[in-house]
């Protein structure tokens, strides 16, 4: 497979040259270490995200045995119960029903109403960073903003929010390729603790509903359909995990990219109206979610290669977002890029339901930093997290 090695620190530092190699070699490649078929081209990834012969799960149609797969170990059950009842890992008809009900509580109006709160919080976090003379952009701004916003939406009291990010990080460890047993143990423990906490909170909201999203999820119904308690718990965890992991990593990956492209940072500082386009370009340029998996439910063919039912396809978002067939000079950061059909928020029925909120959060933190820390600069070279699928930094130390 050449340069594609998702456990190699050199690859993790800059996977994009290896992606170019993959694209040049063909449209689909079998990768033995993970038993997956890698798909690196934008057109194929975009089409496969909408192809109903693929699924995030197969259990709506097959048993593990029928599908040629082994059931996960019994001791991992709490993680899989939590994960398998969230809409990200479901297929129709369950996915359709849950997404429809969640959409009733997670409306564009609800998200739009959060704008002033998000802007105020972003301003306060940046002011603190400035008053301190700098710090870690990750822990001081990038993390607390989306965690607070989604916790506020869900109605999680401020005093209860400290474990949210550690729980999320431990659960998301299971989305990496071939996670070790220690990662699974942490994910199981976090799944149990987070689920127990939410079960109690949901019980409280049933007795005393509020204006929050959990109360909305309890109330949401359609033609007799309601969310089960487990679906509600899984939805809340998914909204927290997906609702901040990508935003946190987009923020730090984005600013690190800007520091390494001073001409683009100067252009942004000179013209703050570039912020919306900058957010899209930074998400394309260094994609926060590099890979997304699908099961092959019915045999498909890609460029003459037959991929059988039971196989797993790994769609390389990071590669698709650097495909020269779609993006002119894809390895160049260009905040004025006009056509930018990046797939960082996925596509098809699993398109990110939180994309509008993520854009509001990213715009708020970027605008606050441009306005209140106009001389923001990199104070130390960051270390990259040893993860491939969820791409981020250990921290980003900045001076103001």
N, C-alpha and C positions, 0 to 999 in steps of 0.2 A: 504493500500500500504506500510505500515511499514515505513522504514527509508527514502524512496524517497519523499523528500519535497523540491522542487526547490525554495521555498521562505524562508527556514530556514537557518539562518547564519551558523549553525553548519554543515549542509549539504553542503552549498556553500564552506565552508572552505576545506572540503574533501568529495566529493561525491562518491569516489571509493568503500568504504565499502558497501554503499547502492546499488551500481550497482551489486556487488557480490551477494547480497541478491536477487536482481531481477533475475539475471541469474540462481541462484539456484532454484528459484520458477517456472521458465518456460520460454518459448520463446516469449510470448506476454502477455501484461497486459493492461487492460483498466484502464485509469487514469481519474477519473471523473472531477477533478477541471479544466482540460483543454479540456475535451472531446476528448482525443487522445488515441491511442493504442501505448504503449511503446514497442520498440523492442530492447533488450539489447545484443544479441549475435552477434559476428563478422560475422559468416557465413550468418545469416539472413540479417543483415544490408548490407553486401556486395552484396548479391543476389538482395535485394529489390532496391538498388541504380541502378541496371541495368534492373529492371522489368518494362516493358512498360505498365503494367496494373496500374501503379502508375504515378502521374504527379505532377509537381510543381504548375501547374494551372489546372483548369478544364474548363476554359471558351472557349477553342478551341473546346469543345464538348458539353457543357451543359450551360444553363443559371443558374443563382443562384438558381432560383426556382426549376428547373428540378433536380438540384443537392441536394436539400434539405437544402440550405444555404441562409442566408440573405445577401443581398448586403451591402457593407460597407456604413457607413453614408456619405451623400453627402458632408459634410464639410471635409471629409478625402480625397476627390477626388484628389487633387494635389499629395499627397503621392502615391496613387495607380496608377495614370497615369505614374508617374516616375518609380515606382517599376515594374509595369506590362509590361513595354516595354523593360526591360532589359533581357538578355538571361538567367539569373539565374532563372527567373520566367516564362519562356516560354517553350512550348513543340513544337516538330516538327508539321508542317513544318517551322513555324516562327523561332524556335530555331536554326534549321539546317542552314537556310539562314543567320541569323544574325551572328552565330558563324563562318560560312565560311567566311563572309565578314570581320569580326573583325580579324580573323586569318591572312588575307592577310596583314593587317597593323601591327599585333602583332606577327611577325614571330620570330622563334628561333634566327635568325641572328640579328634582332632588339634588342632582349633581351641580346644576347651575347655582342653586341657592347656597352651596358651600363656598363659592368663589371668595366672598369677603373674608370668611373665616380662614381659608387657606392662605390668602394674601397677608392677612394680619399675622398669622402664625409664622409664615416664612420670614416676614419682616422682623419679628421678635427674635427668631433664631439667628438671623444674620447680624442683627444689632449686637447680640451677645458675642458672636464670633469676632466682630469688629472691636468691641470693648476689651476683649481678651488679647487683642493684637494678633489674632490668627488662631489656628488650631487644626483639628482634624475635620475636614469638610464632611467626611462620612458620618462620624458619630455626633457632630455638632449641628448639622443641617440636613444632610441627605436622609438619614435614618429617622430622626424624630418627627419630621414633617409628615410623611405618608402614614407612619404608624399611628400618630395622633389623629390624623384625618379619618382613617378607617375605623379607629376605635371610637371616635366621636360619632361617626355615622351609625355604628352598631349599637352605641349606647353603653359602651364599657366604661365604668367609672374611672376617673383619672388614677385613683389609688390602686387600681387593679392592673394597670397597663405594663408594669415592669417586665413580667414574664413573656409578654406577647412576642417580642422580637426573638428571644432565645428559643421559644417553642417553635416559631416559624422556621428559624434557621435549622433546627434539628430535624424537623419534618421534611424540609426541602433537600436535605442531604440525600434522601432516598431517590431523588430525581437524577442524580449523577449516574454515569455509566458504571455498572458492576459495583455497587456500593458495598463496602466491607461490613462484617457482622456488627462491629462496634457502632457504625452509623445506623444500622437497623435498630440496635438496642436503644440508642438515643431517640430515634424517631418514634419508636413504640411508646417509650416513657412520655415523650412530649404529647403524643396523640391521646394517651390516657388522661394526662393532667388537663390538657386544653379542653377535651370533650367533657370532663367532669365539671370544669369551671362553667362552660357554656350551658350545660344541662341545668345547673342551678340558676344561671342568669335568665334562661328561657322560662323557667318555672316562675321566677319573680315577675317577668314581663307578662306572663299569662294572667297573673293576679292583678298587676298594676301596669297596663300598657302605657307607653310613652310615645314620643314623636320619632323614636329611633328606628333603625332598619330592622332590628330583631322584632320589635313590635309589629312592624310592617310585614315581615315574613310570617309571623303568627296569623295576622289578619288576612294575608293574601289567599284568595281562593278563586277558582274559575270552574264553572260548570261542575261543582261538587268536589273538584280537586283541591287538596291542601298538601302542604309539605309535611312529611313525617318529621318527628323530632330528630332522627338521625340525619335526614336531608337538610334540616335547618342547621344542625351543628356543622355538618360537612360544608355547607354553603358559607357559613360565617368564617370557618377556617380558610376556605379557598379565597374568599374576598380579602382576608387579611394577608395571606401568603402571596397570592398573585398581585394583590393591591399594593404591596410595598416592595417586594423583592425586585421587580423590574424597574420600579421608579428609583429606588436607592441606587441600583447599579447603573441605570441610565444617567443619573446625576454625576456620579464620580467618574464613570468612563467618559462621559461627555466633557467634563471640565479638564480631565487629563488630556483628552484629545485637543481641546482648545489651547492648553498650555504648550502642547507640542506643535501647534500650528498658529504661531503668533500673528500672522497676517489675518487669519480668520477671526481671531479674538479681537484684534484691533478694529476690524470691520463691524463686529457685533457691538463693541463699545461705542463706536461712532454712530450706530444706528440701531436703537433698541427695537425698532419695528421688525427687525430680522428674527426676533425671538421665536415666533411660531415655526418658521422655516428651519431655524437652527435646531430646534428640538427634533424635528423629523429627520434632518440630516445626521445629527449625532446618534440617533437610534439606529440609523442605517449603517453609519460608518463603523461603530463598534457595538455590535448587536448584543443586548443584555441576555437574551435567551438564544443560544447558539444552535440548539438542536431540539427538534420536536418529533416524538415517535408516534407511529400508527401501526396497528396490526392489519395484516392482509386477510380480510374476511372472505374474499373471492379472488381467485387467481387473476393477476394483472400482468401486463407486458409493458416493459419500458425499453424502447430502442432495441427490440429484438430479444431482450432477456426476459424470460418468463419467471415471475416471482410467485411462488406457490402460496396457497392458503396456509396460514399458520406462521408465515414469516413475519419479521418485524422490519419496518422501514424507518430509517432515521433521516428526516428532512433537515438539511443543513441550512438553517436560517442565515447564519453568518456568511456562508458562501453565496446563497441566493441574493443577499443584499449587496454583494460585490460582483455581480455578474455583468460583464461588459456588454452583453447582449441587451441589457436593460438600462444600465447606468453608464453614462459617458465618464471616462476617467474615474472608475469606481474606487480606486485607492486614494483618491484626492478628496480631502474634506472641503466641501464647497457649500457654504451656508446660503448661497443664492440659487442653489439647484432648483430648477423649475419643476421638472417631472421627477417625482420621488415615490414610486409605488413600492416602498419597502414593506416587508411582511413581518416586522417585529411584533405586531399585535396579532399575528396569525391571520386566518381567513376562513371563509365558509361558516358552518354552523357553530364552530368553536372560536370565532373572532372574539377578542377580549371584550367582555361586557364593561370592563372598567377603563377602557381606552380614553373616553372623554375626561374622566377624573384624573387619570395619569397625566394627560396633557395639561390640565389646569394646575396640578401640583408642580410639574416640571417648569411651566411658564412662571409660576409664582416664585419658586426658589431662584431661577435664573435671573428674573427681573430684579428681585431683591438684592442679589449679589452684584449685579451690574450697577445698580443705583447706589447701594450703600457701601460697597467694597470695590470701588472703581479701579483700584490698583492691585486687586487680588493676584497673587503669584504663587507658583509652586515652591515650597520650602524644602522639600526632600523627595527624591525619587520613590514612588510607592512600590510596595510588594503586591504582586497579583495573587489573588486567592488560588489555591491549587485545584480549582474546579474547572470543568470544561463546559458543561451544559448551561449552568447559570454563571455568566461571566462577570466578574467584579474585582474590586481591589480590597486589600486588607485595610486600607486607610488612604487618605489623601491629605497630607499635611500642607497647609497653606499659610502664607503671610498676607497681611492686609496693609 
